Amino acid sequence: MSFFVIPAVDLKDGKCVRLVQGDPRHQTVELDNPVSVARGWQEMGARRLHLIDLDGALEGERRNEKIVREIVSALDIPVQFGGGIRSFEDACNLLDLGIEKIILGTVAMERPELLKGLVEKYGRDRLIVALDSKGGRVVTKGWVEETGVRASDAAKKFEELASEFLFTNVDVEGMTEGIDLDIVKEVVDSTKSGVIASGGITSIDDIQAVK
């Protein structure tokens, strides 16, 4: 499977933000024009955009649908989207909107039958399962609820239902202090599906190390 970098745009209250360790109280970046940011990534050569609605992820209610539509319409590259997708109908609406891949975390862990239904309708290539990890174990509902399930075990469980896994190490997310390679390797080695590594990646050295 090929290796490439996927830039991210995180939306909160209509703005592009960065949170430290997923904590909304620790917001370090705030940009007023997410569409412009997304276009900028495309102009710099991005092959895909990672788009997250943090309001949806943290509170279960997405507030940035208009901006999401604008970003999808403005770009020529595929968009993968996640954050607050809680129902089959919601997932279908997003895929029919033109989003290339949707990212399912909480709902995948709680309702795997919904994931199976989406595979039957759209195929696994359009589904990414989010494995958000604290201490190597999956957390859900905006990174606040512990499941006790090891991320590598979850990858094995969902391998036939997702073309890719989005592995985010919450312990280092947003801290710009580097990546924990050991936990990433554990997840990569546990599955034949693609793995998107996220959390702590700060420098070219980090990117080379992941590659």
Steps between C-alpha positions, in 0.01 A plus 500: 500500500637842404611757757392863486431789735141607568465856637223569749240769553324483839179702526358650820241777518551572132876545529811295430659408834758281672434342839768369735428135592145546372411737784272787385632709790845493341454648155826627351409594141193683369458597134184668374487360145511118490416494127808706426712271719367195314571660163851581620570136575380401154718764337801363688443159341284309748350181356221480760361724776418384851199700625364470854200665666617532861161628614352174375774288655491672839129572535333259256347787302666633188487878454719541195298335223495812282879531515542128431290535185700805392830319548387191309376721214817711496747212472597268217665251734314237706381587851481262794263624769422411858353637821157434643379243245256307714239346265473299178298777335757763596782289358311446174427872464868584536612238250234613254617861548824417325724423795736224388540324835332535838670438832304309763624470856244497779221352288730229364588388852143516628306384192712283270184389319469856363847463354398172336197670343719773353741242359208328327379828347825683419783249542781502756719728286296802611525425871772588749478384862650743751716345769555785746740381766603594852760273652458266203127448563208634297306801627173629352255792518753771433785312671338505845344153543731202553412167339779288644561351154855505370527689170678210331222261604235737362689512169484121474128504582403756235747403227233362265277806545743784427754570229705713739543578867562849631722448804529809718725493804314747721783497755715707262234664279550874451810518718748533209750287692533206262339162442501178704611249236460186712123530535461588131701192400286281724186607313662476155623148574154388615316556170528470123282809453662840452588701810497880517726608786401818684602673819829670578631513144689828490806479278638345182691260725169380650356443153809307389487291816136405441573414138 
